[in-house]
Amino acid sequence: MTRPFRLRTVAAAVAATLLLTAGCTARDDAPSPPAATPSVTATPGATNTVDGVPNPFGAHWDWSRYQQFGPYLRRLAGSATYEEISWCEIERTSGQADWAGLDEIATRSRELGITLHLKIRTGVCWATGGTARHTRGAANKTESAMPTDLGAYQRFVRSVVQRYGPYGVREYAIENEVNAPSYWAGSPEDYARLVRAAAETIRATDPKARVVDSGISSVAYGMGVADRLVRAGRVPEAITAYQAYFQRRVGTRGQQIPAVTGEAQLRRALGTETNSRSLRFLSVTESLLTDRTVDVRQVHFYEHFSGVAPLLDYLRATTPAGTPLQAWEVGQFWRDGDGDPASRAAEMVKTVTLLAAGGIGEISWLPLAYNPNNAAGSEVRYGLLDPDGTERESGRMLAALADAARGATVTPLPASVAGRLNGVAFVRGGSSTLVLWSASNTPVTVPAAPGGRTGAVGSPLGAAGGGTTVTDVPVLLRADQPVEGILATVR
């Protein structure tokens, strides 16, 4: 769940802290294509993403704190991120658009070598009519509502695509977590109508652009996982999946995520007003994917890593073949979490590597660094950095994964080690880099391989002449051999 901010404030903060030179950002309505290009380019044949983003591991951050975050973000070069924008915020008065803040963001993303995606929301204002019912954060963000004039909405969407295509923006999500009333005031049918109007305009304006769904919330995906299994008559599996997925959520939203031990309890949970709404929006999202109105499926996931397997099973069953899967929001929701930094970091590694091995092409951790002044008053979602930008152990580990994956082909582990090892492999030329941990409480030995080096994720690697013992703590193993050869004699 995003925590957006005012683009106008961002423009001022970035300009003040970074001393932007005059003319580095376009200011008129049709900017010239930027002269600079990212320093990191895709490796031919890399298969980690469809559009050649050479590093699947990125983050989402607060641009007003760019000065503190910039050094770390450069370590994630080659990844992708997104920015959420609002028609009502950019065009506060009809016909008078202020692009300054978003121009700065697009420029800085390009300079970092990070691909920018945009999430286009309407908000509530003159363009939609009505009065907002939900406001969030210091910026007083509101839900979105249906535009009163779809033609005017399409003209705004066209201006966004025309302006930011030259910056390398090629993916546009329509709205955010529409299953939540605090983000979308309309019906599922309204949302489908809005997406079709936006998709028509985006494709007509830039044939290379791709349309992305709103990104249904992490909790709603969990309800979808359980609901699908119940409908298929697989109730025991549904209960097991629900318990794995929501092990840290039970009770955090009253009766919306109750403890479930039996079929009756599960059916009651799925039937609440909130969860029924989420399932309807999941259904309409999947219909938009099926009819190819939407090109890319956006995943949000904030649960324990044991929830990844049921999520991937659900996505495979409900996503049209060939549809790219991208996780624009991945994090670690844990209210009053008591995990130490080492265990929190290890869990982060397990979550993102399982997603990558499962075919998720882009994975953005959120938040990069938590805001100590947030409404919750505590770090409910775990950051990779301290608020001042200091790297945590989790930050070092994600940067190490980015180094291993950049320009490589992402490869799941072979079936021969299923049940013994979990993880993922990154193959580049004749070298393979594996991230591994034991699938059980039993240590697993990976014999020495030519050129083998091993160590903790995020730490310097040492020679692995005597082989590598893999426990439940992820390790990184690099060798000059194909993945199958490295793991052929695992014991």
FENNORUR-V44852 format. One record per backbone hydrogen bond with DSSP energy under -1.0 kcal/mol. NH is the residue of the N-H (numbers start at 0). CO is the residue of the C=O. If there is no record, write none. Layout:
nh->[NH NH]
co->[CO CO]
//
This chain:
nh->[9 10 11 12 13 14 15 16 17 18 23 45 54 57 59 64 65 68 69 72 73 74 75 76 77 78 80 82 84 86 87 89 90 95 97 102 103 104 105 106 107 108 109 110 111 113 114 116 117 118 119 120 127 128 135 139 140 143 144 147 152 153 154 155 156 157 158 159 160 161 162 163 164 167 168 171 172 173 174 176 179 182 183 184 190 191 192 193 194 195 196 197 198 199 200 201 202 203 204 205 208 209 211 212 220 221 222 223 224 225 226 227 228 229 230 231 232 233 237 238 239 240 241 242 243 244 245 248 249 250 251 255 265 266 267 268 269 270 271 275 276 277 278 279 280 281 282 283 284 285 286 287 288 289 290 291 292 293 294 295 296 298 300 306 307 310 311 312 313 314 315 316 317 318 322 325 326 328 329 330 332 333 336 343 344 345 346 347 348 349 350 351 352 353 354 355 356 357 358 359 360 362 363 364 365 367 373 376 379 381 383 384 385 388 391 395 396 397 398 399 400 401 402 403 404 405 406 407 408 410 416 417 419 420 421 423 424 425 426 427 430 431 432 433 434 435 436 437 438 443 445 451 452 453 454 458 461 463 466 467 469 474 475 476 477 478 479 480 485 486 489 490]
co->[5 6 7 8 9 10 11 12 13 14 20 42 77 362 364 61 62 64 65 68 69 71 72 73 112 75 114 116 118 120 121 85 86 92 89 98 99 100 101 102 103 104 105 106 107 108 78 80 170 82 172 84 124 124 140 136 135 182 122 126 148 149 150 151 152 153 154 155 156 157 158 159 160 164 163 209 117 211 119 213 176 179 179 143 186 187 188 189 190 191 192 193 194 195 196 197 198 199 200 201 205 169 171 295 216 217 218 219 220 221 222 223 224 225 226 227 229 228 233 234 235 236 237 238 239 240 241 245 245 256 248 252 261 262 263 264 265 266 268 271 272 273 274 275 276 277 278 279 280 281 282 283 284 285 286 288 287 287 210 210 323 325 328 303 304 306 307 308 309 310 311 312 313 314 319 296 361 298 363 300 301 379 333 339 340 341 342 343 344 345 346 347 348 349 350 351 352 353 355 354 324 55 326 57 329 59 370 373 377 331 367 367 389 385 383 391 392 393 394 395 396 397 398 399 400 401 53 404 426 424 413 414 416 416 436 434 410 432 408 430 427 478 425 476 423 474 421 470 419 469 467 448 477 461 475 455 453 451 463 445 443 435 454 433 452 431 449 478 481 482 486 444]
//
